[in-house]
Amino acid sequence: MNTLLVGCDSAWTPTNSGAIAGVVVSDDGARQDLGSPTTVDFHDAAHVILGWQAEHCPASTIVLLDQPTIVMNATGQRPVEHIVSSVVCRRYGATTREHC
């Protein structure tokens, strides 16, 4: 049985595009890369995922979504990030120390 892993990074603002990438992982750990990341919006991403599912018939699909799903804020850091940023930085989860 195969698992389809999909990574989707959507844009924070309506004028920017997001990207999607995928890989099929077999039970034995073998991986099949589904190509370079592709520029998409949500509508396109749904069609890409459905196409991969039709082509590879995975037993399950896991979509890893980088999207502000709780709080919309096109101007920068979301309010929820202010709450967790000190904990993330303490565990070295920030991309640079400037964020801490």
SVG drawing of the C-alpha trace seen along z (x, -y; Angstrom):
<svg xmlns="http://www.w3.org/2000/svg" viewBox="-11 -45 31 48">
<polyline fill="none" stroke="black" stroke-width="0.4" points="0.0,0.0 1.2,-3.5 0.8,-6.8 0.6,-10.1 2.3,-12.9 1.5,-16.4 3.1,-19.6 1.2,-22.8 2.4,-26.3 -0.3,-28.7 0.3,-32.4 -0.8,-34.7 -2.2,-37.4 -4.7,-37.1 -2.1,-38.5 0.5,-35.8 0.6,-32.2 1.3,-29.1 3.1,-25.9 2.5,-22.2 4.8,-19.2 4.2,-15.5 5.8,-12.1 4.5,-8.6 5.9,-6.4 5.6,-2.6 5.3,-0.4 8.9,0.7 10.0,-3.0 10.6,-3.5 9.8,-7.0 8.7,-8.3 9.1,-12.0 6.2,-13.6 8.3,-16.3 9.4,-19.8 7.1,-22.1 4.4,-23.6 2.8,-27.0 -0.9,-26.7 -3.9,-28.4 -6.3,-26.4 -8.4,-25.4 -5.3,-24.2 -4.0,-22.3 -7.2,-20.3 -6.9,-19.2 -3.2,-18.3 -4.0,-16.2 -7.0,-14.5 -4.8,-13.7 -2.0,-12.2 -4.6,-10.1 -6.1,-8.8 -2.6,-8.0 -1.1,-6.4 -4.1,-5.0 -2.7,-5.6 -4.3,-3.8 -4.1,-7.2 -3.3,-10.8 -1.7,-13.2 -1.8,-16.9 0.6,-19.1 -0.7,-22.6 1.1,-25.8 -1.8,-28.2 -3.2,-30.7 -6.3,-28.5 -7.4,-30.2 -6.6,-33.9 -6.6,-35.9 -3.9,-38.6 -2.4,-39.7 -0.1,-42.2 2.4,-39.9 2.5,-37.8 -0.8,-36.4 -1.9,-37.2 -1.7,-33.5 2.0,-33.6 2.7,-36.3 1.4,-33.9 3.7,-30.9 6.7,-32.7 8.7,-32.8 8.2,-29.0 9.1,-28.2 12.3,-30.4 13.2,-28.8 13.3,-25.5 15.2,-27.0 12.3,-26.7 12.7,-30.2 14.5,-30.6 16.8,-33.3 17.5,-34.6 16.0,-38.0 12.5,-36.5 13.1,-35.8"/>
</svg>
